[in-house]
């Protein structure tokens, strides 16, 4: 059981990292004005846009690049905090407990 919890914590940490990387790369590609017709750029930005969905209009700034940087940046921070918190709870649950006698 403890090993399963550790493995689950590791999987959640990896998923959290992948989500954070997609969002960060999406921000960078949009802010720096990457070629929107490039397949890799389209894939990364579309994935980041999907992941940032609930946060997409948190702040309604007129400048698109600022709006994306702030909203997607908040999404990155929230996803990272929640994912790492859940992973830490699982790791804590996997630790052996002292037996009282």
C-alpha positions as CSV (number, residue, x, y, z in Angstrom):
1,X,0.0,0.0,0.0
2,X,2.8,2.4,0.9
3,X,4.6,1.8,-2.4
4,X,1.4,2.4,-4.3
5,X,0.9,5.7,-2.5
6,X,4.5,6.7,-3.3
7,X,4.0,5.8,-7.0
8,X,0.8,7.7,-7.1
9,X,2.5,10.8,-5.6
10,X,5.2,10.5,-8.2
11,X,2.7,10.3,-11.0
12,X,0.8,13.3,-9.7
13,X,4.1,15.3,-9.4
14,X,5.0,14.4,-13.1
15,X,1.5,15.4,-14.4
16,X,1.7,18.6,-12.4
17,X,5.1,19.4,-14.0
18,X,3.9,18.6,-17.5
19,X,0.9,20.9,-17.0
20,X,3.1,23.7,-15.6
21,X,5.6,23.3,-18.5
22,X,2.8,23.5,-21.1
23,X,1.3,26.7,-19.5
24,X,4.7,28.3,-19.2
25,X,5.7,27.5,-22.8
26,X,2.3,28.8,-24.0
27,X,2.9,32.1,-22.2
28,X,6.4,32.4,-23.6
29,X,5.3,31.6,-27.1
30,X,2.5,34.1,-27.1
31,X,4.4,36.9,-25.4
32,X,7.4,36.5,-27.7
33,X,5.1,36.3,-30.7
34,X,6.0,32.9,-32.0
35,X,4.8,31.9,-35.5
36,X,1.2,30.8,-35.1
37,X,1.3,28.7,-38.2
38,X,4.0,26.4,-36.8
39,X,2.6,23.0,-35.8
40,X,4.6,22.8,-32.5
41,X,3.5,26.3,-31.5
42,X,-0.1,25.6,-32.3
43,X,0.0,22.3,-30.3
44,X,1.6,23.9,-27.3
45,X,-0.6,27.1,-27.3
46,X,-3.8,25.0,-27.9
47,X,-2.9,22.7,-25.0
48,X,-2.1,25.6,-22.7
49,X,-5.3,27.4,-23.7
50,X,-7.3,24.3,-22.8
51,X,-5.5,23.8,-19.5
52,X,-5.9,27.5,-18.6
53,X,-9.6,27.4,-19.5
54,X,-11.1,28.2,-16.0
55,X,-8.5,31.0,-15.6
56,X,-8.7,32.4,-19.1
57,X,-10.8,35.5,-18.2
58,X,-9.8,35.9,-14.6
59,X,-8.4,39.4,-15.4
60,X,-9.9,41.1,-18.4
61,X,-7.0,43.2,-19.6
62,X,-7.1,44.9,-23.0
63,X,-3.6,43.8,-24.0
64,X,-3.8,40.2,-25.1
65,X,-0.2,39.3,-24.1
66,X,-0.6,40.8,-20.6
67,X,-4.0,39.1,-20.1
68,X,-2.5,35.7,-21.1
69,X,0.6,36.1,-19.1
70,X,-1.3,37.0,-15.9
71,X,-4.2,34.6,-16.3
72,X,-2.1,31.6,-17.5
73,X,0.5,32.4,-14.9
74,X,-2.1,32.2,-12.2
75,X,-3.3,28.9,-13.6
76,X,0.2,27.6,-13.5
77,X,0.7,28.6,-9.9
78,X,-2.7,27.1,-8.8
79,X,-2.2,23.8,-10.6
80,X,1.3,23.5,-9.2
81,X,0.2,24.3,-5.7
82,X,-2.7,21.9,-5.8
83,X,-0.7,19.1,-7.5
84,X,2.3,19.3,-5.2
85,X,0.0,19.6,-2.1
86,X,-1.8,16.4,-3.1
87,X,1.5,14.6,-3.8
88,X,2.9,15.7,-0.4
89,X,-0.2,14.3,1.3
90,X,0.2,11.0,-0.4
91,X,3.9,10.9,0.5
92,X,3.0,11.7,4.1
93,X,0.4,8.9,4.1
94,X,3.0,6.5,2.8
95,X,5.4,7.1,5.6
96,X,5.7,4.4,8.2
97,X,4.0,5.3,11.5
98,X,5.4,4.6,14.9
99,X,3.5,2.1,16.9
100,X,2.6,3.1,20.4
101,X,3.1,0.4,23.0
